[in-house]
């Protein structure tokens, strides 16, 4: 599945992605720095009813957001030196909790990704729009 959207259309695009991926709750996001991965995750969290503002867990590695249906976990593995750091933080407890997990920079932990997930590729286009490609739905 592939579609383009403007920055004003992010909330609608997030809802489309959640609907298309249901019942999957693990999402891995690929894209260049500045492509809009964190911004898109913020809209996914909003669509799921997360309390407060979602923000990048660049330094904390994982943020937890509260919803009435359970927590959402947002990971940013950009700063990991190796996969051992994810092992040390107990990634399995999050990934296999049955709760939503949004993972930025999954290429840093290729051997630790669960068997089933929705892969999202975000590409910034020259006209300011974003192209999303969904894989493994």
C-alpha positions in Angstrom: 0.0 0.0 0.0 1.4 3.4 -0.9 0.0 6.9 -0.7 1.1 10.5 -0.6 -0.1 13.1 1.9 0.6 16.8 2.8 1.6 17.8 6.3 -1.9 19.0 6.9 -3.2 15.5 6.1 -1.1 13.7 8.7 -4.0 12.9 11.1 -6.0 11.3 8.3 -3.0 9.4 7.0 -2.3 8.1 10.6 -5.9 6.8 10.9 -5.6 5.1 7.5 -2.4 3.3 8.5 -3.9 2.1 11.8 -7.0 0.8 10.0 -4.9 -0.9 7.3 -2.6 -2.6 9.8 -5.2 -3.7 12.3 -4.9 -5.9 14.4 -1.1 -5.5 14.2 0.3 -3.3 17.0 4.0 -3.3 16.1 5.2 -0.7 13.6 8.7 -0.1 12.4 9.4 3.2 10.7 12.1 3.7 8.1 13.1 7.0 6.6 15.9 9.5 6.3 16.6 12.0 9.2 13.9 14.7 8.9 11.5 12.5 6.8 8.8 12.9 9.4 8.9 9.6 11.4 8.5 11.2 14.8 5.8 13.6 13.5 3.9 10.7 12.0 4.2 8.7 15.3 2.7 11.7 17.1 -0.3 11.5 14.9 -0.6 7.8 15.4 -0.6 8.3 19.1 -3.2 11.1 18.8 -5.4 8.8 16.7 -5.1 6.2 19.5 -6.1 8.7 22.2 -2.8 9.1 23.9 -2.8 11.6 26.8 -0.5 14.6 26.4 2.0 15.3 23.6 4.1 12.6 22.2 7.8 13.6 21.7 11.0 12.0 20.5 12.6 9.5 22.8 16.0 10.2 21.2 17.9 10.3 24.5 15.7 8.1 26.7 15.3 5.5 23.9 11.7 4.7 24.9 8.7 6.9 25.8 5.5 5.6 27.2 2.2 7.3 26.4 -1.0 6.6 28.4 -4.3 5.6 26.7 -7.5 4.2 28.0 -6.7 1.0 26.1 -3.2 0.6 27.6 0.2 2.1 27.1 1.9 3.0 23.8 5.6 2.5 23.5 7.7 4.8 21.2 11.3 3.8 20.6 14.1 5.7 18.9 17.1 3.5 18.4 19.2 6.0 16.5 21.8 6.5 19.3 22.3 2.7 20.0 25.9 1.6 19.6 24.8 -2.0 19.1 21.9 -4.3 19.7 23.1 -5.2 23.2 21.9 -1.9 24.5 18.3 -2.9 23.4 18.8 -6.2 25.1 19.9 -4.5 28.3 16.9 -2.2 28.4 14.6 -5.3 28.2 13.1 -4.6 24.8 11.2 -7.9 24.9 8.9 -6.8 27.6 7.8 -3.9 25.4 7.7 -5.7 22.0 5.8 -8.7 23.3 3.4 -6.9 25.7 0.5 -6.8 23.3 0.6 -3.0 23.4 1.3 -0.6 20.5 5.0 -0.2 19.8 6.3 2.4 17.3 10.0 1.9 16.5 12.2 4.5 14.8 15.5 3.4 13.4 14.7 -0.4 13.5 17.8 -1.0 11.2 19.8 -0.6 14.4 18.2 -3.7 15.9 17.6 -6.0 12.9 18.0 -9.3 14.8 15.6 -8.2 17.6 12.5 -7.3 15.6 9.5 -9.6 16.2 8.3 -11.9 13.4 5.2 -9.8 12.7 5.1 -6.1 12.3 3.9 -3.4 9.9 6.8 -1.7 8.1 6.3 2.0 7.3 8.7 3.8 4.9 8.4 7.6 4.9 9.9 9.6 2.1 10.0 13.4 2.0 9.1 14.6 -1.6 10.4 17.7 -3.3 7.0 19.4 -3.1 6.8 19.1 0.7 4.5 16.1 0.7 5.4 12.7 2.2 5.1 9.3 0.6 4.2 6.4 2.8 4.7 2.8 1.8 3.3 0.1 4.1 4.8 -3.4 4.0 4.0 -6.6 5.9 0.4 -5.9 6.6 
